[in-house]
Amino acid sequence: MPKLTTETALDILIHWLQDNIDCGTMIIFNNNEDNTDSTTLLPWIEQAFRDVRDLRHLQLLQQARTN
């Protein structure tokens, strides 16, 4: 079984949230006042994915520089 990385976990979450949106699933993640649903949460998770990917890239560049 492949190692579950942060990027892989976020990618799985992104696809799950997108499926919720596509199927019209009305899951509220916090409370009925803020109504944080999949549509609200998806852009934040996508940004987290990009940030983690960029950080991993910078780490690889730094590692290559020190080797």
Predicted model as a PDB file, atoms N, CA, C, CB and O in Angstrom, pLDDT in the B-factor column:
MODEL        1                                                                  
ATOM      1  N   MET A   1       0.845  -1.175   0.000  1.00 71.00           N  
ATOM      2  CA  MET A   1       0.000   0.000   0.000  1.00 71.00           C  
ATOM      3  C   MET A   1       0.893   1.243   0.000  1.00 71.00           C  
ATOM      4  CB  MET A   1      -0.963  -0.004   1.224  1.00 71.00           C  
ATOM      5  O   MET A   1       1.843   1.323   0.779  1.00 71.00           O  
ATOM      6  N   PRO A   2       0.590   2.217  -0.876  1.00 76.00           N  
ATOM      7  CA  PRO A   2       1.396   3.437  -0.935  1.00 76.00           C  
ATOM      8  C   PRO A   2       1.253   4.261   0.354  1.00 76.00           C  
ATOM      9  CB  PRO A   2       0.986   4.285  -2.154  1.00 76.00           C  
ATOM     10  O   PRO A   2       0.241   4.193   1.052  1.00 76.00           O  
ATOM     11  N   LYS A   3       2.288   5.028   0.636  1.00 88.00           N  
ATOM     12  CA  LYS A   3       2.287   5.903   1.806  1.00 88.00           C  
ATOM     13  C   LYS A   3       1.254   7.010   1.623  1.00 88.00           C  
ATOM     14  CB  LYS A   3       3.693   6.506   2.045  1.00 88.00           C  
ATOM     15  O   LYS A   3       1.176   7.618   0.555  1.00 88.00           O  
ATOM     16  N   LEU A   4       0.460   7.273   2.663  1.00 92.00           N  
ATOM     17  CA  LEU A   4      -0.532   8.334   2.613  1.00 92.00           C  
ATOM     18  C   LEU A   4       0.153   9.642   3.001  1.00 92.00           C  
ATOM     19  CB  LEU A   4      -1.744   8.025   3.553  1.00 92.00           C  
ATOM     20  O   LEU A   4       0.474   9.872   4.168  1.00 92.00           O  
ATOM     21  N   THR A   5       0.368  10.489   2.004  1.00 94.00           N  
ATOM     22  CA  THR A   5       1.000  11.783   2.239  1.00 94.00           C  
ATOM     23  C   THR A   5      -0.071  12.834   2.502  1.00 94.00           C  
ATOM     24  CB  THR A   5       1.884  12.193   1.037  1.00 94.00           C  
ATOM     25  O   THR A   5      -1.260  12.590   2.295  1.00 94.00           O  
ATOM     26  N   THR A   6       0.353  13.978   2.949  1.00 95.00           N  
ATOM     27  CA  THR A   6      -0.574  15.089   3.162  1.00 95.00           C  
ATOM     28  C   THR A   6      -1.254  15.458   1.851  1.00 95.00           C  
ATOM     29  CB  THR A   6       0.162  16.313   3.750  1.00 95.00           C  
ATOM     30  O   THR A   6      -2.458  15.715   1.818  1.00 95.00           O  
ATOM     31  N   GLU A   7      -0.473  15.484   0.765  1.00 95.00           N  
ATOM     32  CA  GLU A   7      -1.049  15.818  -0.539  1.00 95.00           C  
ATOM     33  C   GLU A   7      -2.110  14.806  -0.952  1.00 95.00           C  
ATOM     34  CB  GLU A   7       0.047  15.889  -1.603  1.00 95.00           C  
ATOM     35  O   GLU A   7      -3.168  15.182  -1.457  1.00 95.00           O  
ATOM     36  N   THR A   8      -1.831  13.536  -0.742  1.00 95.00           N  
ATOM     37  CA  THR A   8      -2.793  12.500  -1.110  1.00 95.00           C  
ATOM     38  C   THR A   8      -4.064  12.626  -0.282  1.00 95.00           C  
ATOM     39  CB  THR A   8      -2.179  11.108  -0.929  1.00 95.00           C  
ATOM     40  O   THR A   8      -5.166  12.514  -0.818  1.00 95.00           O  
ATOM     41  N   ALA A   9      -3.921  12.857   1.015  1.00 96.00           N  
ATOM     42  CA  ALA A   9      -5.085  13.001   1.890  1.00 96.00           C  
ATOM     43  C   ALA A   9      -5.925  14.210   1.486  1.00 96.00           C  
ATOM     44  CB  ALA A   9      -4.644  13.131   3.354  1.00 96.00           C  
ATOM     45  O   ALA A   9      -7.153  14.129   1.449  1.00 96.00           O  
ATOM     46  N   LEU A  10      -5.269  15.326   1.185  1.00 97.00           N  
ATOM     47  CA  LEU A  10      -6.005  16.514   0.754  1.00 97.00           C  
ATOM     48  C   LEU A  10      -6.678  16.289  -0.590  1.00 97.00           C  
ATOM     49  CB  LEU A  10      -5.072  17.718   0.674  1.00 97.00           C  
ATOM     50  O   LEU A  10      -7.791  16.767  -0.813  1.00 97.00           O  
ATOM     51  N   ASP A  11      -6.018  15.568  -1.485  1.00 96.00           N  
ATOM     52  CA  ASP A  11      -6.612  15.258  -2.784  1.00 96.00           C  
ATOM     53  C   ASP A  11      -7.863  14.398  -2.620  1.00 96.00           C  
ATOM     54  CB  ASP A  11      -5.592  14.543  -3.682  1.00 96.00           C  
ATOM     55  O   ASP A  11      -8.870  14.628  -3.289  1.00 96.00           O  
ATOM     56  N   ILE A  12      -7.800  13.417  -1.737  1.00 96.00           N  
ATOM     57  CA  ILE A  12      -8.972  12.587  -1.454  1.00 96.00           C  
ATOM     58  C   ILE A  12     -10.104  13.450  -0.911  1.00 96.00           C  
ATOM     59  CB  ILE A  12      -8.621  11.463  -0.450  1.00 96.00           C  
ATOM     60  O   ILE A  12     -11.253  13.314  -1.331  1.00 96.00           O  
ATOM     61  N   LEU A  13      -9.776  14.342   0.027  1.00 97.00           N  
ATOM     62  CA  LEU A  13     -10.782  15.235   0.604  1.00 97.00           C  
ATOM     63  C   LEU A  13     -11.382  16.154  -0.455  1.00 97.00           C  
ATOM     64  CB  LEU A  13     -10.170  16.069   1.731  1.00 97.00           C  
ATOM     65  O   LEU A  13     -12.592  16.381  -0.457  1.00 97.00           O  
ATOM     66  N   ILE A  14     -10.562  16.683  -1.349  1.00 98.00           N  
ATOM     67  CA  ILE A  14     -11.046  17.543  -2.435  1.00 98.00           C  
ATOM     68  C   ILE A  14     -12.045  16.797  -3.307  1.00 98.00           C  
ATOM     69  CB  ILE A  14      -9.873  18.048  -3.292  1.00 98.00           C  
ATOM     70  O   ILE A  14     -13.109  17.324  -3.633  1.00 98.00           O  
ATOM     71  N   HIS A  15     -11.700  15.572  -3.681  1.00 98.00           N  
ATOM     72  CA  HIS A  15     -12.616  14.790  -4.519  1.00 98.00           C  
ATOM     73  C   HIS A  15     -13.905  14.456  -3.780  1.00 98.00           C  
ATOM     74  CB  HIS A  15     -11.940  13.505  -4.986  1.00 98.00           C  
ATOM     75  O   HIS A  15     -14.978  14.473  -4.382  1.00 98.00           O  
ATOM     76  N   TRP A  16     -13.819  14.155  -2.498  1.00 97.00           N  
ATOM     77  CA  TRP A  16     -15.010  13.861  -1.706  1.00 97.00           C  
ATOM     78  C   TRP A  16     -15.910  15.091  -1.604  1.00 97.00           C  
ATOM     79  CB  TRP A  16     -14.614  13.374  -0.303  1.00 97.00           C  
ATOM     80  O   TRP A  16     -17.124  14.988  -1.774  1.00 97.00           O  
ATOM     81  N   LEU A  17     -15.318  16.252  -1.329  1.00 97.00           N  
ATOM     82  CA  LEU A  17     -16.107  17.483  -1.266  1.00 97.00           C  
ATOM     83  C   LEU A  17     -16.755  17.787  -2.611  1.00 97.00           C  
ATOM     84  CB  LEU A  17     -15.229  18.660  -0.828  1.00 97.00           C  
ATOM     85  O   LEU A  17     -17.917  18.189  -2.663  1.00 97.00           O  
ATOM     86  N   GLN A  18     -16.008  17.596  -3.706  1.00 98.00           N  
ATOM     87  CA  GLN A  18     -16.562  17.836  -5.036  1.00 98.00           C  
ATOM     88  C   GLN A  18     -17.717  16.886  -5.324  1.00 98.00           C  
ATOM     89  CB  GLN A  18     -15.476  17.684  -6.105  1.00 98.00           C  
ATOM     90  O   GLN A  18     -18.723  17.284  -5.912  1.00 98.00           O  
ATOM     91  N   ASP A  19     -17.572  15.630  -4.910  1.00 97.00           N  
ATOM     92  CA  ASP A  19     -18.675  14.669  -5.074  1.00 97.00           C  
ATOM     93  C   ASP A  19     -19.898  15.107  -4.279  1.00 97.00           C  
ATOM     94  CB  ASP A  19     -18.238  13.257  -4.631  1.00 97.00           C  
ATOM     95  O   ASP A  19     -21.023  14.994  -4.766  1.00 97.00           O  
ATOM     96  N   ASN A  20     -19.695  15.609  -3.055  1.00 96.00           N  
ATOM     97  CA  ASN A  20     -20.817  16.118  -2.265  1.00 96.00           C  
ATOM     98  C   ASN A  20     -21.535  17.239  -3.001  1.00 96.00           C  
ATOM     99  CB  ASN A  20     -20.331  16.614  -0.898  1.00 96.00           C  
ATOM    100  O   ASN A  20     -22.765  17.275  -3.038  1.00 96.00           O  
ATOM    101  N   ILE A  21     -20.770  18.151  -3.585  1.00 97.00           N  
ATOM    102  CA  ILE A  21     -21.352  19.272  -4.323  1.00 97.00           C  
ATOM    103  C   ILE A  21     -22.113  18.758  -5.539  1.00 97.00           C  
ATOM    104  CB  ILE A  21     -20.256  20.272  -4.757  1.00 97.00           C  
ATOM    105  O   ILE A  21     -23.250  19.163  -5.782  1.00 97.00           O  
ATOM    106  N   ASP A  22     -21.484  17.864  -6.302  1.00 97.00           N  
ATOM    107  CA  ASP A  22     -22.110  17.335  -7.515  1.00 97.00           C  
ATOM    108  C   ASP A  22     -23.397  16.578  -7.225  1.00 97.00           C  
ATOM    109  CB  ASP A  22     -21.145  16.428  -8.239  1.00 97.00           C  
ATOM    110  O   ASP A  22     -24.331  16.603  -8.028  1.00 97.00           O  
ATOM    111  N   CYS A  23     -23.449  15.901  -6.072  1.00 97.00           N  
ATOM    112  CA  CYS A  23     -24.627  15.093  -5.712  1.00 97.00           C  
ATOM    113  C   CYS A  23     -25.649  15.887  -4.908  1.00 97.00           C  
ATOM    114  CB  CYS A  23     -24.197  13.868  -4.916  1.00 97.00           C  
ATOM    115  O   CYS A  23     -26.720  15.370  -4.588  1.00 97.00           O  
ATOM    116  N   GLY A  24     -25.334  17.123  -4.582  1.00 95.00           N  
ATOM    117  CA  GLY A  24     -26.262  17.949  -3.820  1.00 95.00           C  
ATOM    118  C   GLY A  24     -26.371  17.552  -2.355  1.00 95.00           C  
ATOM    119  O   GLY A  24     -27.382  17.834  -1.712  1.00 95.00           O  
ATOM    120  N   THR A  25     -25.349  16.906  -1.824  1.00 91.00           N  
ATOM    121  CA  THR A  25     -25.351  16.491  -0.422  1.00 91.00           C  
ATOM    122  C   THR A  25     -25.238  17.727   0.469  1.00 91.00           C  
ATOM    123  CB  THR A  25     -24.188  15.493  -0.133  1.00 91.00           C  
ATOM    124  O   THR A  25     -24.357  18.565   0.274  1.00 91.00           O  
ATOM    125  N   MET A  26     -26.119  17.828   1.427  1.00 86.00           N  
ATOM    126  CA  MET A  26     -26.155  19.004   2.296  1.00 86.00           C  
ATOM    127  C   MET A  26     -25.559  18.696   3.666  1.00 86.00           C  
ATOM    128  CB  MET A  26     -27.593  19.507   2.452  1.00 86.00           C  
ATOM    129  O   MET A  26     -26.271  18.698   4.670  1.00 86.00           O  
ATOM    130  N   ILE A  27     -24.272  18.435   3.708  1.00 91.00           N  
ATOM    131  CA  ILE A  27     -23.572  18.214   4.971  1.00 91.00           C  
ATOM    132  C   ILE A  27     -23.104  19.567   5.491  1.00 91.00           C  
ATOM    133  CB  ILE A  27     -22.365  17.224   4.795  1.00 91.00           C  
ATOM    134  O   ILE A  27     -22.457  20.326   4.769  1.00 91.00           O  
ATOM    135  N   ILE A  28     -23.430  19.865   6.739  1.00 90.00           N  
ATOM    136  CA  ILE A  28     -22.955  21.081   7.392  1.00 90.00           C  
ATOM    137  C   ILE A  28     -21.846  20.662   8.348  1.00 90.00           C  
ATOM    138  CB  ILE A  28     -24.120  21.840   8.148  1.00 90.00           C  
ATOM    139  O   ILE A  28     -22.056  19.791   9.192  1.00 90.00           O  
ATOM    140  N   PHE A  29     -20.673  21.266   8.227  1.00 89.00           N  
ATOM    141  CA  PHE A  29     -19.501  20.827   8.960  1.00 89.00           C  
ATOM    142  C   PHE A  29     -19.302  21.482  10.318  1.00 89.00           C  
ATOM    143  CB  PHE A  29     -18.316  21.068   8.144  1.00 89.00           C  
ATOM    144  O   PHE A  29     -18.518  20.983  11.125  1.00 89.00           O  
ATOM    145  N   ASN A  30     -19.994  22.591  10.593  1.00 85.00           N  
ATOM    146  CA  ASN A  30     -19.768  23.220  11.888  1.00 85.00           C  
ATOM    147  C   ASN A  30     -21.071  23.423  12.661  1.00 85.00           C  
ATOM    148  CB  ASN A  30     -19.064  24.552  11.701  1.00 85.00           C  
ATOM    149  O   ASN A  30     -21.290  22.765  13.679  1.00 85.00           O  
ATOM    150  N   ASN A  31     -21.921  24.306  12.202  1.00 80.00           N  
ATOM    151  CA  ASN A  31     -23.195  24.544  12.890  1.00 80.00           C  
ATOM    152  C   ASN A  31     -24.179  25.149  11.898  1.00 80.00           C  
ATOM    153  CB  ASN A  31     -23.007  25.484  14.129  1.00 80.00           C  
ATOM    154  O   ASN A  31     -23.803  25.526  10.788  1.00 80.00           O  
ATOM    155  N   ASN A  32     -25.408  25.236  12.295  1.00 75.00           N  
ATOM    156  CA  ASN A  32     -26.448  25.746  11.387  1.00 75.00           C  
ATOM    157  C   ASN A  32     -26.433  27.258  11.242  1.00 75.00           C  
ATOM    158  CB  ASN A  32     -27.804  25.313  11.870  1.00 75.00           C  
ATOM    159  O   ASN A  32     -27.147  27.801  10.399  1.00 75.00           O  
ATOM    160  N   GLU A  33     -25.631  27.952  12.049  1.00 83.00           N  
ATOM    161  CA  GLU A  33     -25.535  29.406  11.911  1.00 83.00           C  
ATOM    162  C   GLU A  33     -24.573  29.791  10.794  1.00 83.00           C  
ATOM    163  CB  GLU A  33     -25.085  30.039  13.229  1.00 83.00           C  
ATOM    164  O   GLU A  33     -24.892  30.640   9.961  1.00 83.00           O  
ATOM    165  N   ASP A  34     -23.385  29.162  10.773  1.00 87.00           N  
ATOM    166  CA  ASP A  34     -22.384  29.493   9.760  1.00 87.00           C  
ATOM    167  C   ASP A  34     -22.606  28.729   8.462  1.00 87.00           C  
ATOM    168  CB  ASP A  34     -20.995  29.206  10.288  1.00 87.00           C  
ATOM    169  O   ASP A  34     -22.199  29.183   7.392  1.00 87.00           O  
ATOM    170  N   ASN A  35     -23.258  27.558   8.555  1.00 88.00           N  
ATOM    171  CA  ASN A  35     -23.567  26.737   7.372  1.00 88.00           C  
ATOM    172  C   ASN A  35     -22.355  26.464   6.493  1.00 88.00           C  
ATOM    173  CB  ASN A  35     -24.630  27.414   6.547  1.00 88.00           C  
ATOM    174  O   ASN A  35     -22.407  26.658   5.279  1.00 88.00           O  
ATOM    175  N   THR A  36     -21.278  26.018   7.099  1.00 92.00           N  
ATOM    176  CA  THR A  36     -20.089  25.662   6.339  1.00 92.00           C  
ATOM    177  C   THR A  36     -20.336  24.311   5.683  1.00 92.00           C  
ATOM    178  CB  THR A  36     -18.818  25.626   7.249  1.00 92.00           C  
ATOM    179  O   THR A  36     -20.295  23.266   6.333  1.00 92.00           O  
ATOM    180  N   ASP A  37     -20.594  24.359   4.376  1.00 94.00           N  
ATOM    181  CA  ASP A  37     -20.862  23.135   3.624  1.00 94.00           C  
ATOM    182  C   ASP A  37     -19.700  22.844   2.685  1.00 94.00           C  
ATOM    183  CB  ASP A  37     -22.184  23.253   2.832  1.00 94.00           C  
ATOM    184  O   ASP A  37     -18.678  23.529   2.719  1.00 94.00           O  
ATOM    185  N   SER A  38     -19.861  21.836   1.855  1.00 96.00           N  
ATOM    186  CA  SER A  38     -18.792  21.434   0.943  1.00 96.00           C  
ATOM    187  C   SER A  38     -18.402  22.565  -0.002  1.00 96.00           C  
ATOM    188  CB  SER A  38     -19.217  20.212   0.141  1.00 96.00           C  
ATOM    189  O   SER A  38     -17.220  22.745  -0.296  1.00 96.00           O  
ATOM    190  N   THR A  39     -19.378  23.323  -0.479  1.00 95.00           N  
ATOM    191  CA  THR A  39     -19.104  24.422  -1.405  1.00 95.00           C  
ATOM    192  C   THR A  39     -18.248  25.503  -0.741  1.00 95.00           C  
ATOM    193  CB  THR A  39     -20.420  25.030  -1.915  1.00 95.00           C  
ATOM    194  O   THR A  39     -17.364  26.078  -1.376  1.00 95.00           O  
ATOM    195  N   THR A  40     -18.510  25.769   0.514  1.00 94.00           N  
ATOM    196  CA  THR A  40     -17.739  26.763   1.256  1.00 94.00           C  
ATOM    197  C   THR A  40     -16.345  26.255   1.583  1.00 94.00           C  
ATOM    198  CB  THR A  40     -18.464  27.147   2.536  1.00 94.00           C  
ATOM    199  O   THR A  40     -15.370  27.004   1.514  1.00 94.00           O  
ATOM    200  N   LEU A  41     -16.255  24.998   1.934  1.00 96.00           N  
ATOM    201  CA  LEU A  41     -14.991  24.415   2.390  1.00 96.00           C  
ATOM    202  C   LEU A  41     -14.022  24.092   1.251  1.00 96.00           C  
ATOM    203  CB  LEU A  41     -15.269  23.162   3.173  1.00 96.00           C  
ATOM    204  O   LEU A  41     -12.808  24.183   1.434  1.00 96.00           O  
ATOM    205  N   LEU A  42     -14.539  23.719   0.083  1.00 97.00           N  
ATOM    206  CA  LEU A  42     -13.691  23.263  -1.018  1.00 97.00           C  
ATOM    207  C   LEU A  42     -12.570  24.233  -1.394  1.00 97.00           C  
ATOM    208  CB  LEU A  42     -14.539  23.013  -2.217  1.00 97.00           C  
ATOM    209  O   LEU A  42     -11.426  23.790  -1.498  1.00 97.00           O  
ATOM    210  N   PRO A  43     -12.823  25.518  -1.604  1.00 98.00           N  
ATOM    211  CA  PRO A  43     -11.715  26.415  -1.985  1.00 98.00           C  
ATOM    212  C   PRO A  43     -10.603  26.483  -0.937  1.00 98.00           C  
ATOM    213  CB  PRO A  43     -12.250  27.812  -2.230  1.00 98.00           C  
ATOM    214  O   PRO A  43      -9.432  26.636  -1.286  1.00 98.00           O  
ATOM    215  N   TRP A  44     -10.960  26.372   0.334  1.00 97.00           N  
ATOM    216  CA  TRP A  44      -9.958  26.417   1.397  1.00 97.00           C  
ATOM    217  C   TRP A  44      -9.086  25.165   1.374  1.00 97.00           C  
ATOM    218  CB  TRP A  44     -10.635  26.565   2.766  1.00 97.00           C  
ATOM    219  O   TRP A  44      -7.877  25.244   1.595  1.00 97.00           O  
ATOM    220  N   ILE A  45      -9.688  24.027   1.112  1.00 98.00           N  
ATOM    221  CA  ILE A  45      -8.932  22.774   1.053  1.00 98.00           C  
ATOM    222  C   ILE A  45      -8.051  22.759  -0.201  1.00 98.00           C  
ATOM    223  CB  ILE A  45      -9.893  21.549   1.062  1.00 98.00           C  
ATOM    224  O   ILE A  45      -6.920  22.275  -0.159  1.00 98.00           O  
ATOM    225  N   GLU A  46      -8.565  23.284  -1.307  1.00 98.00           N  
ATOM    226  CA  GLU A  46      -7.750  23.381  -2.525  1.00 98.00           C  
ATOM    227  C   GLU A  46      -6.538  24.274  -2.306  1.00 98.00           C  
ATOM    228  CB  GLU A  46      -8.589  23.918  -3.691  1.00 98.00           C  
ATOM    229  O   GLU A  46      -5.445  23.978  -2.791  1.00 98.00           O  
ATOM    230  N   GLN A  47      -6.735  25.379  -1.568  1.00 98.00           N  
ATOM    231  CA  GLN A  47      -5.604  26.264  -1.263  1.00 98.00           C  
ATOM    232  C   GLN A  47      -4.603  25.573  -0.349  1.00 98.00           C  
ATOM    233  CB  GLN A  47      -6.097  27.566  -0.613  1.00 98.00           C  
ATOM    234  O   GLN A  47      -3.394  25.716  -0.530  1.00 98.00           O  
ATOM    235  N   ALA A  48      -5.093  24.833   0.623  1.00 98.00           N  
ATOM    236  CA  ALA A  48      -4.197  24.076   1.506  1.00 98.00           C  
ATOM    237  C   ALA A  48      -3.387  23.066   0.694  1.00 98.00           C  
ATOM    238  CB  ALA A  48      -5.004  23.352   2.618  1.00 98.00           C  
ATOM    239  O   ALA A  48      -2.195  22.885   0.946  1.00 98.00           O  
ATOM    240  N   PHE A  49      -4.017  22.412  -0.269  1.00 98.00           N  
ATOM    241  CA  PHE A  49      -3.317  21.455  -1.141  1.00 98.00           C  
ATOM    242  C   PHE A  49      -2.194  22.158  -1.904  1.00 98.00           C  
ATOM    243  CB  PHE A  49      -4.310  20.790  -2.137  1.00 98.00           C  
ATOM    244  O   PHE A  49      -1.071  21.656  -1.958  1.00 98.00           O  
ATOM    245  N   ARG A  50      -2.494  23.318  -2.493  1.00 97.00           N  
ATOM    246  CA  ARG A  50      -1.474  24.063  -3.237  1.00 97.00           C  
ATOM    247  C   ARG A  50      -0.330  24.503  -2.319  1.00 97.00           C  
ATOM    248  CB  ARG A  50      -2.103  25.290  -3.921  1.00 97.00           C  
ATOM    249  O   ARG A  50       0.839  24.438  -2.700  1.00 97.00           O  
ATOM    250  N   ASP A  51      -0.674  24.948  -1.114  1.00 98.00           N  
ATOM    251  CA  ASP A  51       0.352  25.394  -0.168  1.00 98.00           C  
ATOM    252  C   ASP A  51       1.268  24.245   0.243  1.00 98.00           C  
ATOM    253  CB  ASP A  51      -0.300  26.010   1.073  1.00 98.00           C  
ATOM    254  O   ASP A  51       2.487  24.408   0.306  1.00 98.00           O  
ATOM    255  N   VAL A  52       0.676  23.080   0.523  1.00 97.00           N  
ATOM    256  CA  VAL A  52       1.473  21.917   0.913  1.00 97.00           C  
ATOM    257  C   VAL A  52       2.354  21.462  -0.245  1.00 97.00           C  
ATOM    258  CB  VAL A  52       0.562  20.764   1.376  1.00 97.00           C  
ATOM    259  O   VAL A  52       3.517  21.110  -0.050  1.00 97.00           O  
ATOM    260  N   ARG A  53       1.792  21.471  -1.452  1.00 96.00           N  
ATOM    261  CA  ARG A  53       2.571  21.083  -2.635  1.00 96.00           C  
ATOM    262  C   ARG A  53       3.736  22.048  -2.848  1.00 96.00           C  
ATOM    263  CB  ARG A  53       1.669  21.047  -3.894  1.00 96.00           C  
ATOM    264  O   ARG A  53       4.852  21.617  -3.139  1.00 96.00           O  
ATOM    265  N   ASP A  54       3.486  23.343  -2.704  1.00 97.00           N  
ATOM    266  CA  ASP A  54       4.555  24.340  -2.860  1.00 97.00           C  
ATOM    267  C   ASP A  54       5.634  24.171  -1.791  1.00 97.00           C  
ATOM    268  CB  ASP A  54       3.973  25.762  -2.795  1.00 97.00           C  
ATOM    269  O   ASP A  54       6.825  24.278  -2.085  1.00 97.00           O  
ATOM    270  N   LEU A  55       5.219  23.909  -0.559  1.00 96.00           N  
ATOM    271  CA  LEU A  55       6.178  23.698   0.515  1.00 96.00           C  
ATOM    272  C   LEU A  55       7.034  22.468   0.230  1.00 96.00           C  
ATOM    273  CB  LEU A  55       5.455  23.547   1.862  1.00 96.00           C  
ATOM    274  O   LEU A  55       8.249  22.502   0.428  1.00 96.00           O  
ATOM    275  N   ARG A  56       6.418  21.386  -0.231  1.00 94.00           N  
ATOM    276  CA  ARG A  56       7.163  20.164  -0.560  1.00 94.00           C  
ATOM    277  C   ARG A  56       8.185  20.458  -1.664  1.00 94.00           C  
ATOM    278  CB  ARG A  56       6.192  19.028  -1.005  1.00 94.00           C  
ATOM    279  O   ARG A  56       9.317  19.975  -1.614  1.00 94.00           O  
ATOM    280  N   HIS A  57       7.777  21.256  -2.663  1.00 95.00           N  
ATOM    281  CA  HIS A  57       8.676  21.613  -3.759  1.00 95.00           C  
ATOM    282  C   HIS A  57       9.873  22.420  -3.229  1.00 95.00           C  
ATOM    283  CB  HIS A  57       7.914  22.419  -4.842  1.00 95.00           C  
ATOM    284  O   HIS A  57      11.017  22.172  -3.610  1.00 95.00           O  
ATOM    285  N   LEU A  58       9.594  23.377  -2.358  1.00 95.00           N  
ATOM    286  CA  LEU A  58      10.676  24.177  -1.783  1.00 95.00           C  
ATOM    287  C   LEU A  58      11.620  23.313  -0.946  1.00 95.00           C  
ATOM    288  CB  LEU A  58      10.100  25.310  -0.924  1.00 95.00           C  
ATOM    289  O   LEU A  58      12.833  23.525  -0.959  1.00 95.00           O  
ATOM    290  N   GLN A  59      11.070  22.346  -0.225  1.00 94.00           N  
ATOM    291  CA  GLN A  59      11.909  21.436   0.560  1.00 94.00           C  
ATOM    292  C   GLN A  59      12.823  20.621  -0.351  1.00 94.00           C  
ATOM    293  CB  GLN A  59      11.036  20.497   1.413  1.00 94.00           C  
ATOM    294  O   GLN A  59      13.998  20.428  -0.042  1.00 94.00           O  
ATOM    295  N   LEU A  60      12.286  20.144  -1.470  1.00 94.00           N  
ATOM    296  CA  LEU A  60      13.097  19.382  -2.411  1.00 94.00           C  
ATOM    297  C   LEU A  60      14.189  20.243  -3.035  1.00 94.00           C  
ATOM    298  CB  LEU A  60      12.217  18.789  -3.500  1.00 94.00           C  
ATOM    299  O   LEU A  60      15.311  19.773  -3.222  1.00 94.00           O  
ATOM    300  N   LEU A  61      13.880  21.486  -3.355  1.00 94.00           N  
ATOM    301  CA  LEU A  61      14.892  22.406  -3.871  1.00 94.00           C  
ATOM    302  C   LEU A  61      15.991  22.651  -2.853  1.00 94.00           C  
ATOM    303  CB  LEU A  61      14.254  23.728  -4.270  1.00 94.00           C  
ATOM    304  O   LEU A  61      17.172  22.639  -3.197  1.00 94.00           O  
ATOM    305  N   GLN A  62      15.611  22.872  -1.601  1.00 93.00           N  
ATOM    306  CA  GLN A  62      16.585  23.092  -0.544  1.00 93.00           C  
ATOM    307  C   GLN A  62      17.451  21.862  -0.340  1.00 93.00           C  
ATOM    308  CB  GLN A  62      15.885  23.465   0.756  1.00 93.00           C  
ATOM    309  O   GLN A  62      18.663  21.972  -0.153  1.00 93.00           O  
ATOM    310  N   GLN A  63      16.836  20.700  -0.375  1.00 91.00           N  
ATOM    311  CA  GLN A  63      17.577  19.445  -0.205  1.00 91.00           C  
ATOM    312  C   GLN A  63      18.570  19.252  -1.348  1.00 91.00           C  
ATOM    313  CB  GLN A  63      16.605  18.245  -0.133  1.00 91.00           C  
ATOM    314  O   GLN A  63      19.702  18.827  -1.118  1.00 91.00           O  
ATOM    315  N   ALA A  64      18.157  19.558  -2.572  1.00 91.00           N  
ATOM    316  CA  ALA A  64      19.033  19.415  -3.721  1.00 91.00           C  
ATOM    317  C   ALA A  64      20.214  20.392  -3.619  1.00 91.00           C  
ATOM    318  CB  ALA A  64      18.247  19.648  -5.024  1.00 91.00           C  
ATOM    319  O   ALA A  64      21.326  20.075  -4.040  1.00 91.00           O  
ATOM    320  N   ARG A  65      19.971  21.540  -3.076  1.00 90.00           N  
ATOM    321  CA  ARG A  65      21.022  22.540  -2.927  1.00 90.00           C  
ATOM    322  C   ARG A  65      22.069  22.113  -1.908  1.00 90.00           C  
ATOM    323  CB  ARG A  65      20.423  23.872  -2.521  1.00 90.00           C  
ATOM    324  O   ARG A  65      23.245  22.445  -2.053  1.00 90.00           O  
ATOM    325  N   THR A  66      21.653  21.378  -0.876  1.00 89.00           N  
ATOM    326  CA  THR A  66      22.578  20.972   0.173  1.00 89.00           C  
ATOM    327  C   THR A  66      23.305  19.666  -0.151  1.00 89.00           C  
ATOM    328  CB  THR A  66      21.836  20.829   1.477  1.00 89.00           C  
ATOM    329  O   THR A  66      24.290  19.330   0.506  1.00 89.00           O  
ATOM    330  N   ASN A  67      22.833  18.934  -1.149  1.00 79.00           N  
ATOM    331  CA  ASN A  67      23.479  17.659  -1.526  1.00 79.00           C  
ATOM    332  C   ASN A  67      24.599  17.866  -2.497  1.00 79.00           C  
ATOM    333  CB  ASN A  67      22.473  16.705  -2.125  1.00 79.00           C  
ATOM    334  O   ASN A  67      25.242  16.901  -2.911  1.00 79.00           O  
TER     335      ASN A  67                                                      
ENDMDL                                                                          
END                                                                             
